[in-house]
Amino acid sequence: MRDVFEVIAEPSRRQLIQAMRHGARSVTQLAEEVGLGQPGVSKQLRLMFDAGFVDVRQEGQRRLYSLRPEPFRELGDWMNAYRHIWDARFDKLADHLAQKKKQTEDPAT
């Protein structure tokens, strides 16, 4: 199974993920939304399916692809381990901006 970062590293796969955020799509719909040819979309979807990023279901003559939540939870869990780094920086920035605002409002201080 591919690493979650390997899958999202490729720009066309990120575009496909973006296109599927709001529900299942056919290869034809994805090709139109993303601006890739159907063979290219099919190739990327096959890789994403093998990596566990998408599910596929048959609906009449069409195959509909949808995102699976598990890889995104894995990504979120990984990012949460580092959240303290940027949270602390945002807190410092907020303090700095509040201090600047106070100085602007009351130049005597």
N, CA, C and O atoms as CSV, one atom per row, in Angstrom:
chain,resi,resn,atom,element,x,y,z
A,1,MET,N,N,0.834,-1.182,0.000
A,1,MET,CA,C,0.000,0.000,0.000
A,1,MET,C,C,0.881,1.249,0.000
A,1,MET,O,O,1.889,1.315,0.704
A,2,ARG,N,N,0.491,2.213,-0.784
A,2,ARG,CA,C,1.265,3.436,-0.879
A,2,ARG,C,C,1.063,4.305,0.352
A,2,ARG,O,O,0.016,4.274,0.999
A,3,ASP,N,N,2.079,5.067,0.650
A,3,ASP,CA,C,2.033,6.042,1.718
A,3,ASP,C,C,1.047,7.147,1.342
A,3,ASP,O,O,0.958,7.533,0.177
A,4,VAL,N,N,0.306,7.654,2.329
A,4,VAL,CA,C,-0.693,8.681,2.074
A,4,VAL,C,C,-0.066,9.906,1.407
A,4,VAL,O,O,-0.705,10.553,0.577
A,5,PHE,N,N,1.165,10.225,1.760
A,5,PHE,CA,C,1.831,11.388,1.174
A,5,PHE,C,C,2.225,11.141,-0.277
A,5,PHE,O,O,2.243,12.072,-1.082
A,6,GLU,N,N,2.538,9.905,-0.613
A,6,GLU,CA,C,2.823,9.568,-2.009
A,6,GLU,C,C,1.602,9.828,-2.873
A,6,GLU,O,O,1.714,10.354,-3.981
A,7,VAL,N,N,0.443,9.460,-2.367
A,7,VAL,CA,C,-0.791,9.614,-3.137
A,7,VAL,C,C,-1.115,11.087,-3.337
A,7,VAL,O,O,-1.430,11.504,-4.452
A,8,ILE,N,N,-1.041,11.878,-2.274
A,8,ILE,CA,C,-1.427,13.286,-2.415
A,8,ILE,C,C,-0.321,14.159,-2.992
A,8,ILE,O,O,-0.546,15.337,-3.268
A,9,ALA,N,N,0.861,13.602,-3.176
A,9,ALA,CA,C,1.969,14.387,-3.716
A,9,ALA,C,C,1.754,14.746,-5.185
A,9,ALA,O,O,2.255,15.774,-5.642
A,10,GLU,N,N,1.039,13.943,-5.911
A,10,GLU,CA,C,0.857,14.164,-7.350
A,10,GLU,C,C,-0.285,15.157,-7.575
A,10,GLU,O,O,-1.394,14.929,-7.092
A,11,PRO,N,N,-0.037,16.255,-8.298
A,11,PRO,CA,C,-1.050,17.304,-8.475
A,11,PRO,C,C,-2.363,16.831,-9.088
A,11,PRO,O,O,-3.425,17.287,-8.665
A,12,SER,N,N,-2.327,15.946,-10.055
A,12,SER,CA,C,-3.593,15.515,-10.663
A,12,SER,C,C,-4.420,14.695,-9.684
A,12,SER,O,O,-5.649,14.736,-9.736
A,13,ARG,N,N,-3.773,13.950,-8.793
A,13,ARG,CA,C,-4.527,13.206,-7.775
A,13,ARG,C,C,-5.147,14.169,-6.770
A,13,ARG,O,O,-6.262,13.941,-6.302
A,14,ARG,N,N,-4.438,15.237,-6.435
A,14,ARG,CA,C,-5.030,16.241,-5.533
A,14,ARG,C,C,-6.240,16.897,-6.187
A,14,ARG,O,O,-7.224,17.196,-5.510
A,15,GLN,N,N,-6.177,17.122,-7.487
A,15,GLN,CA,C,-7.330,17.687,-8.201
A,15,GLN,C,C,-8.510,16.717,-8.168
A,15,GLN,O,O,-9.653,17.136,-7.983
A,16,LEU,N,N,-8.243,15.446,-8.343
A,16,LEU,CA,C,-9.302,14.440,-8.288
A,16,LEU,C,C,-9.914,14.369,-6.889
A,16,LEU,O,O,-11.131,14.253,-6.746
A,17,ILE,N,N,-9.080,14.438,-5.874
A,17,ILE,CA,C,-9.572,14.453,-4.494
A,17,ILE,C,C,-10.479,15.658,-4.285
A,17,ILE,O,O,-11.557,15.537,-3.703
A,18,GLN,N,N,-10.045,16.808,-4.756
A,18,GLN,CA,C,-10.845,18.025,-4.634
A,18,GLN,C,C,-12.195,17.849,-5.330
A,18,GLN,O,O,-13.228,18.245,-4.792
A,19,ALA,N,N,-12.186,17.265,-6.505
A,19,ALA,CA,C,-13.420,17.086,-7.277
A,19,ALA,C,C,-14.382,16.109,-6.600
A,19,ALA,O,O,-15.596,16.224,-6.770
A,20,MET,N,N,-13.860,15.160,-5.845
A,20,MET,CA,C,-14.717,14.161,-5.198
A,20,MET,C,C,-15.125,14.553,-3.784
A,20,MET,O,O,-15.824,13.791,-3.116
A,21,ARG,N,N,-14.711,15.708,-3.319
A,21,ARG,CA,C,-15.028,16.123,-1.944
A,21,ARG,C,C,-16.520,16.167,-1.666
A,21,ARG,O,O,-16.947,15.905,-0.541
A,22,HIS,N,N,-17.311,16.490,-2.665
A,22,HIS,CA,C,-18.748,16.674,-2.449
A,22,HIS,C,C,-19.586,15.507,-2.951
A,22,HIS,O,O,-20.801,15.634,-3.103
A,23,GLY,N,N,-18.951,14.383,-3.207
A,23,GLY,CA,C,-19.720,13.208,-3.586
A,23,GLY,C,C,-19.087,12.409,-4.700
A,23,GLY,O,O,-18.069,12.790,-5.277
A,24,ALA,N,N,-19.718,11.296,-4.980
A,24,ALA,CA,C,-19.217,10.351,-5.978
A,24,ALA,C,C,-19.271,10.954,-7.375
A,24,ALA,O,O,-20.167,11.735,-7.695
A,25,ARG,N,N,-18.308,10.582,-8.193
A,25,ARG,CA,C,-18.211,11.064,-9.564
A,25,ARG,C,C,-17.810,9.909,-10.478
A,25,ARG,O,O,-17.117,8.979,-10.067
A,26,SER,N,N,-18.261,9.993,-11.718
A,26,SER,CA,C,-17.838,9.026,-12.737
A,26,SER,C,C,-16.514,9.497,-13.323
A,26,SER,O,O,-16.102,10.638,-13.116
A,27,VAL,N,N,-15.862,8.618,-14.050
A,27,VAL,CA,C,-14.614,8.980,-14.718
A,27,VAL,C,C,-14.855,10.141,-15.674
A,27,VAL,O,O,-14.044,11.062,-15.755
A,28,THR,N,N,-15.969,10.096,-16.397
A,28,THR,CA,C,-16.298,11.166,-17.345
A,28,THR,C,C,-16.462,12.502,-16.621
A,28,THR,O,O,-15.921,13.516,-17.061
A,29,GLN,N,N,-17.195,12.506,-15.530
A,29,GLN,CA,C,-17.372,13.735,-14.761
A,29,GLN,C,C,-16.044,14.250,-14.235
A,29,GLN,O,O,-15.766,15.448,-14.296
A,30,LEU,N,N,-15.228,13.348,-13.719
A,30,LEU,CA,C,-13.924,13.760,-13.187
A,30,LEU,C,C,-13.027,14.312,-14.281
A,30,LEU,O,O,-12.334,15.309,-14.078
A,31,ALA,N,N,-13.037,13.668,-15.438
A,31,ALA,CA,C,-12.218,14.150,-16.555
A,31,ALA,C,C,-12.619,15.569,-16.935
A,31,ALA,O,O,-11.758,16.409,-17.195
A,32,GLU,N,N,-13.917,15.840,-16.969
A,32,GLU,CA,C,-14.397,17.184,-17.297
A,32,GLU,C,C,-14.023,18.193,-16.216
A,32,GLU,O,O,-13.564,19.293,-16.526
A,33,GLU,N,N,-14.217,17.829,-14.954
A,33,GLU,CA,C,-13.950,18.743,-13.852
A,33,GLU,C,C,-12.470,19.064,-13.691
A,33,GLU,O,O,-12.102,20.195,-13.373
A,34,VAL,N,N,-11.634,18.070,-13.911
A,34,VAL,CA,C,-10.204,18.229,-13.665
A,34,VAL,C,C,-9.443,18.642,-14.922
A,34,VAL,O,O,-8.350,19.202,-14.834
A,35,GLY,N,N,-10.014,18.369,-16.078
A,35,GLY,CA,C,-9.346,18.731,-17.320
A,35,GLY,C,C,-8.292,17.740,-17.773
A,35,GLY,O,O,-7.353,18.102,-18.481
A,36,LEU,N,N,-8.445,16.497,-17.366
A,36,LEU,CA,C,-7.556,15.419,-17.819
A,36,LEU,C,C,-8.335,14.510,-18.757
A,36,LEU,O,O,-9.566,14.504,-18.751
A,37,GLY,N,N,-7.612,13.749,-19.559
A,37,GLY,CA,C,-8.270,12.761,-20.402
A,37,GLY,C,C,-8.756,11.588,-19.567
A,37,GLY,O,O,-8.254,11.337,-18.471
A,38,GLN,N,N,-9.739,10.876,-20.099
A,38,GLN,CA,C,-10.288,9.736,-19.366
A,38,GLN,C,C,-9.246,8.665,-19.049
A,38,GLN,O,O,-9.273,8.112,-17.949
A,39,PRO,N,N,-8.324,8.347,-19.972
A,39,PRO,CA,C,-7.304,7.344,-19.622
A,39,PRO,C,C,-6.429,7.792,-18.448
A,39,PRO,O,O,-6.075,6.983,-17.591
A,40,GLY,N,N,-6.084,9.078,-18.411
A,40,GLY,CA,C,-5.280,9.606,-17.298
A,40,GLY,C,C,-6.030,9.558,-15.979
A,40,GLY,O,O,-5.462,9.207,-14.945
A,41,VAL,N,N,-7.321,9.916,-16.018
A,41,VAL,CA,C,-8.145,9.862,-14.809
A,41,VAL,C,C,-8.272,8.418,-14.344
A,41,VAL,O,O,-8.133,8.135,-13.154
A,42,SER,N,N,-8.534,7.511,-15.264
A,42,SER,CA,C,-8.672,6.095,-14.908
A,42,SER,C,C,-7.394,5.556,-14.274
A,42,SER,O,O,-7.449,4.803,-13.301
A,43,LYS,N,N,-6.254,5.938,-14.821
A,43,LYS,CA,C,-4.972,5.493,-14.277
A,43,LYS,C,C,-4.794,5.988,-12.841
A,43,LYS,O,O,-4.397,5.219,-11.966
A,44,GLN,N,N,-5.083,7.263,-12.596
A,44,GLN,CA,C,-4.924,7.823,-11.264
A,44,GLN,C,C,-5.934,7.210,-10.289
A,44,GLN,O,O,-5.594,6.932,-9.139
A,45,LEU,N,N,-7.160,7.000,-10.740
A,45,LEU,CA,C,-8.174,6.392,-9.882
A,45,LEU,C,C,-7.802,4.955,-9.513
A,45,LEU,O,O,-8.047,4.517,-8.389
A,46,ARG,N,N,-7.218,4.232,-10.447
A,46,ARG,CA,C,-6.778,2.863,-10.159
A,46,ARG,C,C,-5.717,2.883,-9.056
A,46,ARG,O,O,-5.768,2.079,-8.125
A,47,LEU,N,N,-4.773,3.788,-9.164
A,47,LEU,CA,C,-3.733,3.909,-8.150
A,47,LEU,C,C,-4.342,4.313,-6.805
A,47,LEU,O,O,-3.967,3.775,-5.764
A,48,MET,N,N,-5.279,5.258,-6.831
A,48,MET,CA,C,-5.923,5.714,-5.603
A,48,MET,C,C,-6.778,4.610,-4.980
A,48,MET,O,O,-6.865,4.502,-3.757
A,49,PHE,N,N,-7.405,3.795,-5.824
A,49,PHE,CA,C,-8.191,2.654,-5.330
A,49,PHE,C,C,-7.263,1.645,-4.658
A,49,PHE,O,O,-7.541,1.177,-3.554
A,50,ASP,N,N,-6.162,1.314,-5.327
A,50,ASP,CA,C,-5.200,0.359,-4.767
A,50,ASP,C,C,-4.621,0.849,-3.442
A,50,ASP,O,O,-4.288,0.046,-2.571
A,51,ALA,N,N,-4.502,2.173,-3.293
A,51,ALA,CA,C,-3.953,2.760,-2.071
A,51,ALA,C,C,-5.020,2.950,-0.994
A,51,ALA,O,O,-4.707,3.398,0.109
A,52,GLY,N,N,-6.274,2.616,-1.300
A,52,GLY,CA,C,-7.339,2.719,-0.313
A,52,GLY,C,C,-7.944,4.105,-0.169
A,52,GLY,O,O,-8.623,4.382,0.819
A,53,PHE,N,N,-7.707,4.982,-1.144
A,53,PHE,CA,C,-8.233,6.349,-1.086
A,53,PHE,C,C,-9.652,6.470,-1.612
A,53,PHE,O,O,-10.397,7.358,-1.196
A,54,VAL,N,N,-10.032,5.582,-2.525
A,54,VAL,CA,C,-11.353,5.682,-3.121
A,54,VAL,C,C,-12.067,4.332,-3.106
A,54,VAL,O,O,-11.443,3.271,-3.107
A,55,ASP,N,N,-13.389,4.415,-3.091
A,55,ASP,CA,C,-14.255,3.261,-3.298
A,55,ASP,C,C,-14.883,3.426,-4.676
A,55,ASP,O,O,-14.970,4.534,-5.206
A,56,VAL,N,N,-15.315,2.318,-5.243
A,56,VAL,CA,C,-15.994,2.368,-6.531
A,56,VAL,C,C,-17.261,1.523,-6.430
A,56,VAL,O,O,-17.262,0.450,-5.827
A,57,ARG,N,N,-18.336,2.025,-7.029
A,57,ARG,CA,C,-19.581,1.260,-7.075
A,57,ARG,C,C,-20.170,1.375,-8.473
A,57,ARG,O,O,-20.041,2.396,-9.147
A,58,GLN,N,N,-20.805,0.320,-8.873
A,58,GLN,CA,C,-21.438,0.263,-10.179
A,58,GLN,C,C,-22.838,0.842,-10.080
A,58,GLN,O,O,-23.603,0.479,-9.187
A,59,GLU,N,N,-23.173,1.738,-10.991
A,59,GLU,CA,C,-24.525,2.302,-11.070
A,59,GLU,C,C,-24.920,2.287,-12.541
A,59,GLU,O,O,-24.551,3.175,-13.310
A,60,GLY,N,N,-25.667,1.274,-12.910
A,60,GLY,CA,C,-26.004,1.105,-14.317
A,60,GLY,C,C,-24.747,0.810,-15.112
A,60,GLY,O,O,-24.009,-0.124,-14.798
A,61,GLN,N,N,-24.505,1.606,-16.138
A,61,GLN,CA,C,-23.310,1.438,-16.979
A,61,GLN,C,C,-22.094,2.175,-16.418
A,61,GLN,O,O,-20.975,1.994,-16.897
A,62,ARG,N,N,-22.317,2.993,-15.416
A,62,ARG,CA,C,-21.228,3.834,-14.899
A,62,ARG,C,C,-20.622,3.261,-13.629
A,62,ARG,O,O,-21.270,2.547,-12.865
A,63,ARG,N,N,-19.364,3.600,-13.436
A,63,ARG,CA,C,-18.685,3.341,-12.168
A,63,ARG,C,C,-18.530,4.685,-11.486
A,63,ARG,O,O,-18.030,5.641,-12.079
A,64,LEU,N,N,-18.961,4.751,-10.237
A,64,LEU,CA,C,-18.854,5.984,-9.470
A,64,LEU,C,C,-17.773,5.832,-8.413
A,64,LEU,O,O,-17.743,4.854,-7.665
A,65,TYR,N,N,-16.895,6.812,-8.367
A,65,TYR,CA,C,-15.778,6.817,-7.431
A,65,TYR,C,C,-16.056,7.820,-6.329
A,65,TYR,O,O,-16.528,8.928,-6.583
A,66,SER,N,N,-15.757,7.417,-5.098
A,66,SER,CA,C,-15.928,8.311,-3.958
A,66,SER,C,C,-14.741,8.148,-3.009
A,66,SER,O,O,-14.063,7.120,-3.002
A,67,LEU,N,N,-14.512,9.178,-2.220
A,67,LEU,CA,C,-13.385,9.172,-1.290
A,67,LEU,C,C,-13.692,8.310,-0.074
A,67,LEU,O,O,-14.829,8.250,0.394
A,68,ARG,N,N,-12.675,7.657,0.419
A,68,ARG,CA,C,-12.765,6.913,1.678
A,68,ARG,C,C,-12.203,7.807,2.779
A,68,ARG,O,O,-11.239,8.531,2.530
A,69,PRO,N,N,-12.761,7.786,3.971
A,69,PRO,CA,C,-12.290,8.693,5.020
A,69,PRO,C,C,-10.978,8.271,5.697
A,69,PRO,O,O,-10.261,9.123,6.224
A,70,GLU,N,N,-10.658,6.992,5.691
A,70,GLU,CA,C,-9.522,6.501,6.468
A,70,GLU,C,C,-8.188,7.171,6.139
A,70,GLU,O,O,-7.480,7.562,7.067
A,71,PRO,N,N,-7.810,7.325,4.873
A,71,PRO,CA,C,-6.513,7.965,4.611
A,71,PRO,C,C,-6.461,9.412,5.097
A,71,PRO,O,O,-5.401,9.903,5.485
A,72,PHE,N,N,-7.595,10.083,5.073
A,72,PHE,CA,C,-7.627,11.475,5.502
A,72,PHE,C,C,-7.561,11.568,7.023
A,72,PHE,O,O,-7.017,12.528,7.569
A,73,ARG,N,N,-8.114,10.573,7.702
A,73,ARG,CA,C,-7.945,10.508,9.163
A,73,ARG,C,C,-6.478,10.287,9.500
A,73,ARG,O,O,-5.942,10.910,10.417
A,74,GLU,N,N,-5.833,9.398,8.757
A,74,GLU,CA,C,-4.413,9.128,8.975
A,74,GLU,C,C,-3.611,10.410,8.785
A,74,GLU,O,O,-2.734,10.724,9.589
A,75,LEU,N,N,-3.909,11.139,7.738
A,75,LEU,CA,C,-3.227,12.405,7.476
A,75,LEU,C,C,-3.512,13.411,8.590
A,75,LEU,O,O,-2.602,14.097,9.056
A,76,GLY,N,N,-4.771,13.499,9.018
A,76,GLY,CA,C,-5.137,14.404,10.102
A,76,GLY,C,C,-4.441,14.048,11.402
A,76,GLY,O,O,-3.988,14.932,12.128
A,77,ASP,N,N,-4.353,12.757,11.702
A,77,ASP,CA,C,-3.657,12.323,12.915
A,77,ASP,C,C,-2.183,12.718,12.869
A,77,ASP,O,O,-1.622,13.173,13.866
A,78,TRP,N,N,-1.571,12.542,11.719
A,78,TRP,CA,C,-0.168,12.909,11.574
A,78,TRP,C,C,0.007,14.415,11.771
A,78,TRP,O,O,0.922,14.851,12.470
A,79,MET,N,N,-0.870,15.203,11.155
A,79,MET,CA,C,-0.770,16.661,11.270
A,79,MET,C,C,-1.028,17.125,12.698
A,79,MET,O,O,-0.386,18.069,13.160
A,80,ASN,N,N,-1.949,16.484,13.404
A,80,ASN,CA,C,-2.248,16.870,14.781
A,80,ASN,C,C,-1.049,16.727,15.697
A,80,ASN,O,O,-0.922,17.461,16.677
A,81,ALA,N,N,-0.164,15.785,15.384
A,81,ALA,CA,C,1.040,15.611,16.182
A,81,ALA,C,C,1.951,16.836,16.106
A,81,ALA,O,O,2.798,17.030,16.978
A,82,TYR,N,N,1.784,17.664,15.072
A,82,TYR,CA,C,2.626,18.843,14.883
A,82,TYR,C,C,1.865,20.154,15.075
A,82,TYR,O,O,2.427,21.239,14.930
A,83,ARG,N,N,0.592,20.036,15.401
A,83,ARG,CA,C,-0.256,21.229,15.539
A,83,ARG,C,C,0.297,22.207,16.567
A,83,ARG,O,O,0.183,23.417,16.377
A,84,HIS,N,N,0.886,21.720,17.640
A,84,HIS,CA,C,1.411,22.601,18.685
A,84,HIS,C,C,2.454,23.577,18.135
A,84,HIS,O,O,2.618,24.676,18.665
A,85,ILE,N,N,3.140,23.185,17.097
A,85,ILE,CA,C,4.173,24.058,16.515
A,85,ILE,C,C,3.545,25.315,15.944
A,85,ILE,O,O,3.972,26.424,16.267
A,86,TRP,N,N,2.532,25.155,15.095
A,86,TRP,CA,C,1.951,26.351,14.493
A,86,TRP,C,C,0.957,27.039,15.413
A,86,TRP,O,O,0.766,28.250,15.306
A,87,ASP,N,N,0.316,26.299,16.317
A,87,ASP,CA,C,-0.589,26.948,17.268
A,87,ASP,C,C,0.172,27.948,18.132
A,87,ASP,O,O,-0.297,29.063,18.362
A,88,ALA,N,N,1.339,27.547,18.605
A,88,ALA,CA,C,2.149,28.446,19.437
A,88,ALA,C,C,2.544,29.689,18.644
A,88,ALA,O,O,2.548,30.794,19.186
A,89,ARG,N,N,2.870,29.518,17.386
A,89,ARG,CA,C,3.250,30.668,16.559
A,89,ARG,C,C,2.066,31.579,16.296
A,89,ARG,O,O,2.215,32.801,16.273
A,90,PHE,N,N,0.887,30.995,16.098
A,90,PHE,CA,C,-0.306,31.816,15.905
A,90,PHE,C,C,-0.645,32.573,17.189
A,90,PHE,O,O,-1.080,33.723,17.133
A,91,ASP,N,N,-0.449,31.938,18.338
A,91,ASP,CA,C,-0.686,32.622,19.603
A,91,ASP,C,C,0.256,33.813,19.748
A,91,ASP,O,O,-0.168,34.888,20.173
A,92,LYS,N,N,1.529,33.634,19.401
A,92,LYS,CA,C,2.497,34.736,19.465
A,92,LYS,C,C,2.114,35.853,18.499
A,92,LYS,O,O,2.215,37.033,18.835
A,93,LEU,N,N,1.679,35.480,17.308
A,93,LEU,CA,C,1.255,36.477,16.332
A,93,LEU,C,C,0.050,37.252,16.848
A,93,LEU,O,O,0.010,38.476,16.726
A,94,ALA,N,N,-0.929,36.565,17.420
A,94,ALA,CA,C,-2.116,37.232,17.960
A,94,ALA,C,C,-1.728,38.195,19.080
A,94,ALA,O,O,-2.251,39.307,19.148
A,95,ASP,N,N,-0.820,37.779,19.955
A,95,ASP,CA,C,-0.353,38.669,21.022
A,95,ASP,C,C,0.337,39.894,20.445
A,95,ASP,O,O,0.105,41.015,20.898
A,96,HIS,N,N,1.175,39.683,19.456
A,96,HIS,CA,C,1.896,40.783,18.812
A,96,HIS,C,C,0.920,41.770,18.155
A,96,HIS,O,O,1.063,42.983,18.306
A,97,LEU,N,N,-0.065,41.246,17.433
A,97,LEU,CA,C,-1.041,42.114,16.775
A,97,LEU,C,C,-1.895,42.868,17.789
A,97,LEU,O,O,-2.220,44.036,17.577
A,98,ALA,N,N,-2.257,42.219,18.876
A,98,ALA,CA,C,-3.026,42.894,19.920
A,98,ALA,C,C,-2.206,44.026,20.541
A,98,ALA,O,O,-2.736,45.102,20.818
A,99,GLN,N,N,-0.941,43.785,20.752
A,99,GLN,CA,C,-0.045,44.811,21.302
A,99,GLN,C,C,0.086,45.984,20.328
A,99,GLN,O,O,0.046,47.142,20.743
A,100,LYS,N,N,0.241,45.690,19.051
A,100,LYS,CA,C,0.340,46.742,18.021
A,100,LYS,C,C,-0.942,47.569,17.979
A,100,LYS,O,O,-0.898,48.797,17.895
A,101,LYS,N,N,-2.082,46.882,18.038
A,101,LYS,CA,C,-3.364,47.574,18.005
A,101,LYS,C,C,-3.499,48.495,19.214
A,101,LYS,O,O,-3.948,49.635,19.095
A,102,LYS,N,N,-3.105,47.986,20.369
A,102,LYS,CA,C,-3.172,48.783,21.600
A,102,LYS,C,C,-2.283,50.019,21.470
A,102,LYS,O,O,-2.686,51.111,21.872
A,103,GLN,N,N,-1.093,49.864,20.920
A,103,GLN,CA,C,-0.171,50.992,20.747
A,103,GLN,C,C,-0.743,52.006,19.765
A,103,GLN,O,O,-0.572,53.210,19.951
A,104,THR,N,N,-1.420,51.532,18.721
A,104,THR,CA,C,-2.008,52.416,17.727
A,104,THR,C,C,-3.185,53.210,18.319
A,104,THR,O,O,-3.357,54.395,18.035
A,105,GLU,N,N,-3.974,52.538,19.133
A,105,GLU,CA,C,-5.122,53.183,19.742
A,105,GLU,C,C,-4.721,54.146,20.844
A,105,GLU,O,O,-5.384,55.163,21.049
A,106,ASP,N,N,-3.646,53.841,21.556
A,106,ASP,CA,C,-3.191,54.666,22.668
A,106,ASP,C,C,-1.705,54.955,22.492
A,106,ASP,O,O,-0.877,54.304,23.130
A,107,PRO,N,N,-1.342,55.931,21.627
A,107,PRO,CA,C,0.064,56.197,21.329
A,107,PRO,C,C,0.868,56.663,22.537
A,107,PRO,O,O,2.096,56.690,22.456
A,108,ALA,N,N,0.259,57.023,23.626
A,108,ALA,CA,C,0.980,57.480,24.809
A,108,ALA,C,C,1.700,56.348,25.516
A,108,ALA,O,O,2.590,56.601,26.328
A,109,THR,N,N,1.332,55.081,25.222
A,109,THR,CA,C,1.991,53.961,25.924
A,109,THR,C,C,3.217,53.501,25.242
A,109,THR,O,O,3.873,52.572,25.713
